[in-house]
Amino acid sequence: MRFALDGMLGRLARWLRLTGHDVLYVNELDLPPEKQDEFLLQKSRENYIVVTSDRSLYQRVIREGGRASFIQSSELTEQLIELSREVPLEINLEESRCPLCNGELEEVGRDEVAGAVPRSVLQRHELFWRCVRCGKIYWQGTHWKNILATLEEFEKKKNEA
C-alpha cells in the first residue's frame, strides 16, 4: 500500500514506513503550503491513499473518487487505529523502510558497518540494516522493545474496537 500524508502526521509517516509501507510525507517535500493540498490530490489520482487531519482535504479526495483516511487523534496508537478502520493496515517489520527518507532497507554485515556505528553497538549486535537511499544504519537496539510494545498496544486496541 502507498500512502501520502499531510504535514501534521509526521510521526505516523515514520511508523507506517517502519511497518513496511511506502509513504510520501508532504513536510519532507519543498512545497509551499498552498501547493500541498494539490500535491496530495494528485497523489490520490495515482492510487495513493491520502492520510490527513484536514477534514476539507479529506472530503475533496473522497469527492474526486480517491481513497483517504481522516485522522483526528494526536496520539500514535489511536492514529494507527483510525487508519486501520479505513484500510486493511498490515504490519510487516520484515519489509521496514527507512523512517527518515522512505528508502528500502538492506541487510548488511558487521564488517560493512564497522566504523559507522559505535564499537559497543558493533559488539552487542549481529544484525544491521542500511537505507539504500540515505545510508542510515539501523539495528535492533533498546528502542526495539518500545517499537514492539507500541505495535502490540495497537493490535490489542484494534481487536477490542
N, C-alpha and C positions, 0 to 999 in steps of 0.2 A: 504494500500500500504506500502511496505517496501522499504526503501532507504538505500544505502551505499554511504557515502560522503567522498571525499578525504580531506586531511588535510588543504586545502586552503579555505574550506567552513564552518567554524565553526559557524558563525552567522546564516547562512542558516540552518544548522543542528538544532540549538536550536529553530528556528522559525518553522521548519517542525514538530518538537516534540510538540511544543506549539499548533499547529493546528491539532494535533491528529494522526500524522504519526509515525510509528516505524522506527527509524533512527539509523544506525550504523555510527559512526564518527571515521575515522581512527586515528586522532590525540589523541583520548582517549584510544587507544589500545597501548600496549607496543610493537609496531612493529618497527623494524629499517626501514628507508626509502626504502631500496632495497627490502623489503618484502611487502610493502604496495600495490603496483600495483597488485601483485599476489593475495593478500588477496581480493582486490576489484573484480578481475576477477573471483575468486572462488565464491564470493557472487553473482555475476551476474548469475552464473550457478545454484544458489539456489533461483532464481526468485526475487532477489533484483534488484532495478533499481539503477544503478551506476550513481551518480551525480558528475561531475568532471570539473575542469578548465584546465585539461591536455588533449590537443587535441589527442595526441598519445594514451593515455589510452582509451579515448572515442572511437577512431577508432578500437582499439583492441577488446573492448567489443562488438561493433557492428559486427565486422568481425566474432566473435565467436558465434553470434546469440543471444547475451544478449540485454537487454534494457539499454539505457544510455541517459543521458542528458548532453550536453556540455554547461557550464556556462561561459560566457565571462565577464559579468559585475562584479564590486566590490560593487555595491550598492544593498542593500537587496531587495527593491521592484522590481528592474529590474531582479534580480536573480529569484525571485518568478515567474515573467512573463516568463522569458526564460524557466524555468522548466515547467510551465503550457502549453507551446507550444508543449512539448514532451509528457506529460502525463496529464490526467484529474485530476488536483490538487484540491482536496476537502478541504475546511476549516471547521473543526469541533471542536470548542472550548470546547464542552461538552466532547470530548474524549482526551483532552490535556494530554500529557505525561510530565514527568519531563524534563525540558530543559537541565538540567545538566547531568543526567545519563540515560535517556530514560525509566525510570521506570514508571509504571502506577500510576496514582494519585487516591487516595480515599478521599471522603469527610469525614471530621471529625468535631466533635462538639467543641464548645468553651472550654469546660472543658478539652478536650483532648490536647489542645494546650496551656493552661494556664501555664505560666512559661517558655514556649518555644518561645513566641513572646512578643514584648514589650506590656506593660499594655495598652498604648494608642491604639495600634492596636486591642487588645482584646476588648476594649470598643467601638471602631468605626465600627467593622466588625462582621457580623453574620456568614459568610461562610468561611470555611477553607478547604484546601486540603493538604494531606500529601503523599509524594512519598513512595510507598511500598518498594522500593529498598534502597534509601539513607536516607529517613526520613525527607528530607527538607520540610518545611511547606510553603504553598502559600496562598495568599488571593488577592482579587481584590483591590489593593491599588492605589496610584496615577499613577503608571506606566500603569495601565489597560487602561486608556484613550489613552496613546501612542500606546499600542498594537492595540486597536480598530482603531485608526487613520491610522496606517500602513496598516492594513488589508483592510480598506476602500479605501485607495490610490491604493493598489494592485488591488482590484476589479474594480475600476474605470479605471485604465490603461489597465487592461486585456480586459475590454469591448470595449475600444477605439481601441485596436490593431486588 
